[in-house]
Amino acid sequence: MANIYLPYGTTEGQTAKIAEYISDVVRAHGHSADAADIKQAGDSIPNGYDAVIVGASVHMGKHEDYVRDFVRKNSAALGRLPSALFSVSLAAHGDAENAESYVEKFEAETGWRPAQVGLFGGALLYTQYGFLKRHVMKKIASDKGTLDTDTSHDYVYTEWDGVRRFAEDFLNRL
Ligand SMILES: Cc1cc2nc3c(=O)[nH]c(=O)nc-3n(C[C@H](O)[C@H](O)[C@H](O)COP(=O)(O)O)c2cc1C
């Protein structure tokens, strides 16, 4: 049985949901998992874990700075233990090239080249954004053409089957 740590960064909560979902998949396979918001859990990987899956979301073209700092600080452990990254963005829904470029930038900034990377669609939470954010996000969505623009609804583009496969692939590699 493996003990897996899932530190993540999240701004509006979708990456947290995905980390919890991966934890559920891991547990369903008889392993143990702890998802932890880096903002609360701190910037170290606690002792006793056999593998690490880091999650982060993209805003204004980049992942959270504190996740970048977490990865830099823990580069020795991430190099030693089986590890993976999952990146949450709207680009991952229909604009794979951009979604990959965010990860390339993150890898260049951290020096960490995870053996496995998951690119997952995020959420457009129009009803939870303030006026300005809603306006900006609607403009971005309408420019993209692949995203919804009715601001009276929220939209989740995460493909949960893909998240499950990512988790199972990770377990198979352990
Ligand atoms: C202000 C703002 C800026 C964003 N910028 C980008 C972006 O540059 N590229 C992108 O692909 N997605 C972008 N997104 C979409 C987020 O990645 C998506 O909403 C994701 O679900 C956020 O995950 P989180 O809730 O875990 O923070 C942006 C979202 C917001 C609200």
The ligand as a MOL file (V3000), in Angstrom:
LIG
                    3D

  0  0  0     0  0            999 V3000
M  V30 BEGIN CTAB
M  V30 COUNTS 31 33 0 0 0
M  V30 BEGIN ATOM
M  V30 1 C -9.0610 35.8600 -13.3940 0
M  V30 2 C -8.8630 34.5590 -14.1070 0
M  V30 3 C -7.8080 34.4140 -15.0140 0
M  V30 4 C -7.6270 33.2090 -15.7040 0
M  V30 5 N -6.6040 33.1130 -16.6000 0
M  V30 6 C -6.4790 31.9670 -17.3240 0
M  V30 7 C -5.4760 31.8610 -18.3320 0
M  V30 8 O -4.6470 32.7520 -18.5300 0
M  V30 9 N -5.4200 30.7170 -19.0670 0
M  V30 10 C -6.3020 29.6740 -18.8640 0
M  V30 11 O -6.2040 28.6790 -19.5870 0
M  V30 12 N -7.2370 29.7350 -17.8910 0
M  V30 13 C -7.3490 30.8510 -17.1290 0
M  V30 14 N -8.3120 30.9410 -16.1590 0
M  V30 15 C -9.1780 29.7830 -15.8920 0
M  V30 16 C -8.7780 29.0100 -14.6490 0
M  V30 17 O -7.5980 28.2680 -14.8800 0
M  V30 18 C -9.9580 28.0840 -14.2690 0
M  V30 19 O -11.0210 28.8950 -13.8600 0
M  V30 20 C -9.6040 27.0800 -13.1960 0
M  V30 21 O -10.7540 26.2720 -12.9550 0
M  V30 22 C -9.1450 27.7280 -11.9070 0
M  V30 23 O -8.7940 26.7060 -10.9950 0
M  V30 24 P -8.8960 26.9650 -9.4230 0
M  V30 25 O -10.3630 27.1520 -9.1140 0
M  V30 26 O -8.3540 25.7430 -8.8060 0
M  V30 27 O -8.0780 28.1740 -9.1350 0
M  V30 28 C -8.4990 32.1230 -15.4550 0
M  V30 29 C -9.5470 32.2690 -14.5100 0
M  V30 30 C -9.7260 33.4540 -13.8470 0
M  V30 31 C -10.8560 33.5780 -12.8600 0
M  V30 END ATOM
M  V30 BEGIN BOND
M  V30 1 1 1 2
M  V30 2 1 2 3
M  V30 3 2 2 30
M  V30 4 2 3 4
M  V30 5 1 4 5
M  V30 6 1 4 28
M  V30 7 2 5 6
M  V30 8 1 6 7
M  V30 9 1 6 13
M  V30 10 2 7 8
M  V30 11 1 7 9
M  V30 12 1 9 10
M  V30 13 2 10 11
M  V30 14 1 10 12
M  V30 15 2 12 13
M  V30 16 1 13 14
M  V30 17 1 14 15
M  V30 18 1 14 28
M  V30 19 1 15 16
M  V30 20 1 16 17
M  V30 21 1 16 18
M  V30 22 1 18 19
M  V30 23 1 18 20
M  V30 24 1 20 21
M  V30 25 1 20 22
M  V30 26 1 22 23
M  V30 27 1 23 24
M  V30 28 2 24 25
M  V30 29 1 24 26
M  V30 30 1 24 27
M  V30 31 2 28 29
M  V30 32 1 29 30
M  V30 33 1 30 31
M  V30 END BOND
M  V30 END CTAB
M  END
